[in-house]
């Protein structure tokens, strides 16, 4: 018995030695510290350029946090737009599973976007007012990339392209986005190809108007398809996306209420009233109204 215990102990010590060996060997491997021209990391990430973009207009310490958070949100807007473009192409090619996976990724991005508001939750009216006037007429309302997301969701409005007329490239992109079918248009076209009765598509530049026929289609999707089936999964992912987008609007509204109350927006909008009106507009509205009938 004793000899077996000794043999077992020797095997354990031998195994422990083998497990430690790679770690010990790794300690002697030094990272590359010399490069001909900058670092590969900076070439890829452009970190130096990114950090150079925080050009505050006041000496108020709190302004930098406001600016960095806003820039992070802009980067996420651009990422989400590219993902929705990809999802739209996949939907148009009847690749529903692939499109749903891409849309599910974008839901995660919105979770990060919504968490970004927490970075400014400490901002009091006094702190915001210390640099707000120096921003002039600059306002998040003027974000062209955010407007792209609204247009892709079907919230079309030609007047909202006008602030960008003096930036020809940006304005052209926005007008093109206004006139192209939205992501939801591609979803409804897919349902029509699958045999659901969907109304004829109208002018894609007009704001989407809910339809009883589309509501009927979603009721049928949930009645005839179950968890794991592609149309059911698409419907649930779109609902997740709509919910996260509403969360974004709500957190924006609360951030404004907390930092400036009901003052008029710096870009000339009605501020809180505008955001409250936007919050009441559902994204993919029939996915919500259909739930009353299920």
C-alpha positions as CSV (number, residue, x, y, z in Angstrom):
1,X,0.0,0.0,0.0
2,X,2.8,2.3,0.9
3,X,4.7,1.6,-2.3
4,X,1.6,2.4,-4.3
5,X,1.2,5.7,-2.5
6,X,4.8,6.6,-3.2
7,X,4.5,5.7,-6.9
8,X,1.3,7.8,-7.1
9,X,3.0,10.7,-5.4
10,X,5.9,10.5,-7.8
11,X,3.5,10.6,-10.8
12,X,1.8,13.7,-9.4
13,X,5.1,15.4,-8.9
14,X,6.2,14.5,-12.4
15,X,2.9,15.8,-13.9
16,X,3.2,19.1,-11.9
17,X,6.7,19.5,-13.2
18,X,5.5,19.1,-16.8
19,X,2.7,21.6,-16.2
20,X,5.1,24.2,-14.8
21,X,7.6,23.8,-17.6
22,X,5.9,25.9,-20.3
23,X,5.3,28.7,-17.8
24,X,9.0,28.6,-16.8
25,X,10.1,28.6,-20.4
26,X,7.7,31.5,-21.2
27,X,9.5,33.6,-18.6
28,X,12.6,33.7,-20.8
29,X,10.8,34.9,-23.9
30,X,11.1,38.7,-24.2
31,X,8.6,40.8,-26.3
32,X,9.9,42.7,-29.3
33,X,10.9,46.2,-28.1
34,X,12.5,47.7,-31.2
35,X,10.6,48.7,-34.4
36,X,11.8,50.5,-37.5
37,X,8.9,53.0,-37.6
38,X,6.5,53.3,-34.7
39,X,4.7,50.1,-33.4
40,X,2.5,47.7,-35.4
41,X,-0.2,48.3,-32.7
42,X,-0.3,52.0,-33.5
43,X,-0.2,51.4,-37.2
44,X,-3.3,49.2,-36.9
45,X,-5.3,51.0,-34.2
46,X,-4.1,54.5,-35.0
47,X,-4.1,55.1,-31.2
48,X,-1.9,58.2,-31.5
49,X,-4.4,59.8,-34.0
50,X,-7.4,58.8,-31.8
51,X,-5.9,60.4,-28.7
52,X,-5.1,63.5,-30.7
53,X,-8.8,64.0,-31.5
54,X,-9.8,65.1,-28.0
55,X,-9.6,68.8,-28.7
56,X,-11.5,70.5,-25.9
57,X,-12.7,74.1,-26.3
58,X,-12.5,75.0,-22.6
59,X,-10.2,74.3,-19.7
60,X,-13.1,72.8,-17.7
61,X,-11.9,69.3,-16.6
62,X,-15.4,67.7,-17.1
63,X,-15.5,68.6,-20.8
64,X,-12.9,66.0,-21.7
65,X,-15.1,63.1,-20.3
66,X,-18.1,64.5,-22.2
67,X,-16.1,64.7,-25.5
68,X,-14.5,61.2,-25.2
69,X,-17.9,59.6,-24.4
70,X,-19.5,61.3,-27.4
71,X,-16.7,60.2,-29.7
72,X,-16.9,56.6,-28.5
73,X,-20.6,56.7,-29.3
74,X,-19.9,58.0,-32.8
75,X,-17.5,55.0,-33.4
76,X,-20.2,52.6,-32.3
77,X,-22.8,54.3,-34.6
78,X,-20.4,53.7,-37.6
79,X,-19.9,50.1,-36.5
80,X,-23.6,49.4,-36.2
81,X,-24.3,51.0,-39.6
82,X,-21.8,48.7,-41.3
83,X,-23.4,45.7,-39.6
84,X,-26.9,46.7,-40.6
85,X,-25.8,47.1,-44.2
86,X,-24.4,43.6,-44.1
87,X,-27.5,42.2,-42.5
88,X,-29.6,43.9,-45.2
89,X,-27.5,42.4,-48.0
90,X,-27.9,38.9,-46.4
91,X,-31.7,39.4,-46.0
92,X,-32.0,40.4,-49.7
93,X,-30.1,37.2,-50.6
94,X,-32.5,35.1,-48.4
95,X,-29.7,34.3,-46.0
96,X,-31.8,34.6,-42.9
97,X,-29.7,32.8,-40.4
98,X,-26.6,34.8,-41.3
99,X,-28.5,38.1,-41.2
100,X,-30.0,37.2,-37.8
101,X,-26.5,36.5,-36.4
102,X,-25.3,39.9,-37.6
103,X,-28.3,41.7,-36.1
104,X,-27.7,39.8,-32.8
105,X,-24.1,41.2,-32.8
106,X,-25.5,44.7,-33.2
107,X,-27.7,44.2,-30.1
108,X,-24.5,43.6,-28.1
109,X,-23.1,46.9,-29.5
110,X,-26.2,48.7,-28.2
111,X,-25.6,47.2,-24.8
112,X,-22.1,48.9,-24.8
113,X,-23.6,52.1,-26.2
114,X,-26.2,52.3,-23.5
115,X,-23.6,51.6,-20.9
116,X,-21.7,54.6,-22.2
117,X,-24.3,56.9,-20.7
118,X,-23.2,55.7,-17.2
119,X,-19.8,57.4,-17.8
120,X,-21.6,60.8,-17.7
121,X,-24.1,60.0,-14.9
122,X,-22.1,62.1,-12.5
123,X,-22.4,65.2,-14.7
124,X,-24.4,67.9,-12.8
125,X,-26.1,70.9,-14.4
126,X,-23.4,73.2,-12.9
127,X,-20.6,71.1,-14.4
128,X,-22.3,70.9,-17.8
129,X,-23.1,74.5,-17.9
130,X,-19.4,75.3,-17.2
131,X,-18.6,74.4,-20.8
132,X,-21.9,74.1,-22.6
133,X,-22.0,77.7,-23.9
134,X,-18.6,77.2,-25.4
135,X,-20.0,74.4,-27.6
136,X,-22.0,77.0,-29.6
137,X,-24.7,75.3,-31.7
138,X,-23.0,71.9,-31.6
139,X,-25.6,69.2,-30.7
140,X,-25.9,65.5,-30.8
141,X,-29.0,66.1,-32.9
142,X,-26.6,66.9,-35.8
143,X,-24.9,63.5,-35.7
144,X,-25.0,62.3,-39.4
145,X,-24.0,58.8,-38.4
146,X,-26.8,58.5,-35.8
147,X,-29.2,59.8,-38.6
148,X,-28.0,56.9,-40.8
149,X,-29.2,54.5,-38.0
150,X,-32.6,56.2,-37.8
151,X,-33.0,56.0,-41.6
152,X,-32.0,52.3,-41.6
153,X,-34.7,51.6,-39.0
154,X,-37.4,53.3,-41.2
155,X,-37.5,56.7,-39.3
156,X,-37.1,58.7,-42.5
157,X,-37.2,62.6,-42.6
158,X,-35.9,64.7,-45.4
159,X,-35.6,67.9,-43.3
160,X,-33.2,66.1,-41.0
161,X,-30.7,65.9,-43.8
162,X,-30.6,69.7,-44.3
163,X,-28.1,70.5,-41.5
164,X,-25.5,68.7,-43.5
165,X,-25.9,70.5,-46.9
166,X,-22.6,72.4,-46.5
167,X,-20.7,69.1,-46.1
168,X,-21.3,67.6,-49.6
169,X,-20.0,64.1,-49.0
170,X,-21.9,63.7,-45.8
171,X,-25.0,65.2,-47.3
172,X,-24.9,62.9,-50.3
173,X,-24.5,59.8,-48.2
174,X,-27.5,60.8,-46.0
175,X,-29.7,61.6,-49.0
176,X,-28.8,58.2,-50.6
177,X,-29.7,56.5,-47.2
178,X,-33.0,58.4,-47.2
179,X,-33.9,57.2,-50.6
180,X,-32.8,53.6,-50.2
181,X,-35.0,50.9,-48.7
182,X,-34.6,50.6,-44.9
183,X,-33.5,47.5,-43.0
184,X,-37.1,46.9,-42.1
185,X,-38.1,47.2,-45.8
186,X,-35.7,44.3,-46.5
187,X,-37.3,42.3,-43.7
188,X,-40.8,42.8,-45.1
189,X,-39.6,42.0,-48.6
190,X,-38.3,38.7,-47.2
191,X,-41.7,37.9,-45.6
192,X,-43.4,38.7,-48.9
193,X,-41.1,36.2,-50.7
194,X,-42.0,33.6,-48.1
195,X,-45.7,33.9,-48.9
196,X,-46.9,36.4,-46.3
197,X,-49.3,39.1,-47.5
198,X,-47.3,42.4,-47.2
199,X,-48.5,45.7,-48.6
200,X,-46.8,47.1,-51.7
201,X,-43.8,49.2,-50.7
202,X,-44.2,52.9,-51.2
203,X,-41.6,55.7,-51.5
204,X,-38.7,54.5,-49.4
205,X,-37.8,58.1,-48.5
206,X,-41.0,58.5,-46.5
207,X,-41.3,57.5,-42.8
208,X,-42.6,54.0,-42.3
209,X,-46.3,53.7,-41.5
210,X,-47.5,50.6,-39.6
211,X,-49.8,48.2,-41.5
212,X,-52.4,45.7,-40.2
213,X,-51.2,43.3,-42.9
214,X,-47.7,43.4,-41.4
215,X,-49.0,42.8,-38.0
216,X,-51.0,39.8,-39.3
217,X,-47.7,38.5,-40.8
218,X,-45.9,38.6,-37.5
219,X,-48.8,37.0,-35.7
220,X,-48.5,34.1,-38.2
221,X,-44.8,33.9,-37.8
222,X,-45.2,33.3,-34.1
223,X,-48.1,31.0,-34.6
224,X,-46.6,28.8,-37.3
225,X,-42.9,28.9,-36.3
226,X,-41.2,28.0,-33.0
227,X,-38.0,28.7,-31.2
228,X,-34.9,27.9,-33.3
229,X,-36.7,28.3,-36.7
230,X,-35.3,31.1,-38.8
231,X,-38.2,33.5,-39.1
232,X,-39.0,33.1,-35.4
233,X,-35.4,33.8,-34.5
234,X,-35.3,36.8,-36.8
235,X,-38.5,38.2,-35.2
236,X,-37.1,37.8,-31.7
237,X,-33.7,39.4,-32.7
238,X,-35.5,42.4,-34.3
239,X,-37.5,42.8,-31.1
240,X,-34.3,42.7,-29.0
241,X,-32.8,45.4,-31.3
242,X,-35.9,47.6,-31.0
243,X,-35.8,47.3,-27.3
244,X,-32.1,48.2,-27.0
245,X,-32.6,51.1,-29.4
246,X,-35.5,52.4,-27.2
247,X,-33.2,51.9,-24.2
248,X,-30.7,54.2,-26.0
249,X,-33.3,56.9,-26.5
250,X,-34.5,56.6,-22.9
251,X,-30.9,56.9,-21.5
252,X,-30.3,59.9,-23.7
253,X,-33.5,61.5,-22.4
254,X,-32.5,60.9,-18.8
255,X,-28.9,62.1,-19.4
256,X,-30.3,65.4,-20.7
257,X,-32.8,65.7,-17.9
258,X,-30.1,65.2,-15.4
259,X,-27.5,67.5,-16.9
260,X,-29.7,70.4,-18.2
261,X,-33.3,69.8,-17.3
262,X,-35.9,71.2,-19.8
263,X,-33.6,73.9,-21.2
264,X,-33.8,74.3,-25.1
265,X,-31.3,72.1,-26.9
266,X,-28.0,73.7,-27.9
267,X,-28.7,72.9,-31.6
268,X,-32.0,74.8,-31.6
269,X,-34.2,71.8,-30.9
270,X,-36.7,71.8,-28.1
271,X,-34.4,69.5,-26.1
272,X,-36.3,67.4,-23.7
273,X,-39.6,67.6,-25.7
274,X,-37.9,66.5,-28.9
275,X,-36.4,63.4,-27.1
276,X,-39.7,62.5,-25.5
277,X,-41.4,62.6,-28.8
278,X,-38.7,60.4,-30.4
279,X,-39.0,57.9,-27.5
280,X,-42.7,57.4,-28.3
281,X,-42.0,56.2,-31.9
282,X,-41.6,52.4,-31.9
283,X,-39.0,50.7,-34.1
284,X,-40.5,47.8,-36.0
285,X,-43.9,48.7,-34.6
286,X,-45.9,45.7,-35.7
287,X,-43.6,43.4,-33.8
288,X,-44.9,45.1,-30.7
289,X,-48.6,45.5,-31.6
290,X,-48.7,41.8,-32.7
291,X,-48.0,40.7,-29.2
292,X,-51.4,41.9,-28.0
293,X,-53.0,39.3,-30.4
294,X,-50.8,36.3,-29.5
